[in-house]
């Protein structure tokens, strides 16, 4: 019987200086080690009090007949990559101190072979940077990278270079002794080398080792098992799956989603809820050894990643129409649903996205046969309700996700079931989706219904939430949208053209000269909602840092003003309204308390809070 696993205890020198070369296979995670790991490795090498003699195990796959082919590293890539970086740090410190022979020896023994071929081939995305900066000629130093992974490699290199420089100083700048010290430690540190000849066994051992050692998250394990089933099925090359997985990852990274959160949301939108720690086990239980099911799951995952990207990027109707060709194009409706879709991206917890990507996935399936759900005149109402509820829940009331997230995946599963129960009948499946949303908002067990009753009973908490909101460089669109809602719903005006309008800080951000208020004091108040006006962009430069009186003179009869700004002027001119910005002083701002001693800015923020409460709670019909 042929042994499946051969083991041997060897030194690190034997591993790094071996005549064979190593490569990182597709299923491995990116380079992830950080300062704590680097410190631990350095201590195991050179600490006077805590030197190690054993550095764990490494799993190598040798399934090639050609001796020139690289051996794949199925466990231990983080250590091998880091050891290579550390060797480069030794090379550069020795070279910079004119120890050319010693630097060259490390390069030819440990980093490249006799043909100048790298002894370690890292993951595809890092290969070019690694060859040009770590496995390069001794007279070329490492340079900062561009991607996050490259920057992490460079940070590791900088750490080890600093440590090696310190080590050289302790040895009276003797390069020969430094080289001897490194070689002796590499020869004395041992590692268990497990060599296997079956790629599937390598994947299984990889999963087993990481299940009991350093935990991989569900997305890393899912990629691993998908590569296994791609190989078993013969329908997709491992390299193709790895490339597609990378594309999904970059797509998600571009919109601020972690892969594991995305995978979790995708899973619970279809199947029974599990926590992220149990997600991979749930996947294995569901799909077992059925390669076709695993690959179908991967195709669904790809499609959902595109939907996620669409949600965070399709903010103009022509772009939205390209992906959802049956969407209602009437600006009366499309302007609103695109507005709320964009506003959702500002909700602090992202689990709001579960029913939305499910609904748009459903729309995509319907579009394939020329049918639609979102072509009606009510899609904007659906998204408005969803945005308002999620915004209140997290941005205003700061409530926990405990009951919110289950309500989201319950709705998502109902949408998925609508299609599964009526795969060829859009009329019936659309009715089921509509009923699912009705139950979500008004059903007997509706969390939304229960939460809204709670919202109505928390006026003080609502006010606190609005008072704590601030305009920042990142939430300009949201601020525009909130004021646009007030303009439409309270003042009977028209939602403004956002690109043509500006956010004006009425008390200027530089208010010392014209208002007598120092920056130290004004910066605590200038970004509160009560200090903001939405004005035509052409007006912004005219107002600049002018005084209250000068600003009033410019604004008072300007033809571009919306109704809310007109009312702001009216209140200030009246002299007996709820606020008067002419009374703002540094003393008032310094001693302010939004409830006990409110400034004029606080008073207007309270008014805005009342407007939003009317629109988002009192008048919102779910």
Protein Blocks (a to p, Z undefined) as FASTA:
>chain_A
ZZfbdcddddfklmmmpmbdcdddfklccdfbdfklmmmmmmmmmpmklccfbebjaddd
dfbfblkbccddfbhjlmmmmmmmmmmmmmmmmmmnopaklmmmmmmmmmpcfkopafbd
cdfklmmmmmmmmmgcfkbccdddfblmlmmmmmmmmmmmmmmmmmmmmnoopaklmmmm
mmmmmmmpccdddddfbfklmmmmmmmmmmmmccddfklmmmmmmmmmmmmnopacfklm
mmmmmmmmmmmmmnopafklmmmmmmmmmmccddfklmmmmmmmmnmmafklmmmmmmmm
mmmmmmmmmmmmmmbfklmmmmmmmbcfbfklmmmmmmmmmmmmmpmblklmmmmmmmmm
mmmmmmmnopafklpcklmmmmmmmmmmmmmmmmmnopafklmmmmmmmmmmmmmmmmmm
mmmlmklmmmmmmmmmmmmmmmmklmklmmmmmmmmmmmlmmmmmmmpccdfklmmmmmm
mmmmmmmmmnopacddfklpccddfbafblmlmnopafklmmmmmmpmklpccddfklmm
mnmmacfklmmmmmmmgckbcfklmmmmmmmmnopafbdfklgcfklmmmgcfklmccfk
lmmmmmmmmmmmmmmmmmmcZZ
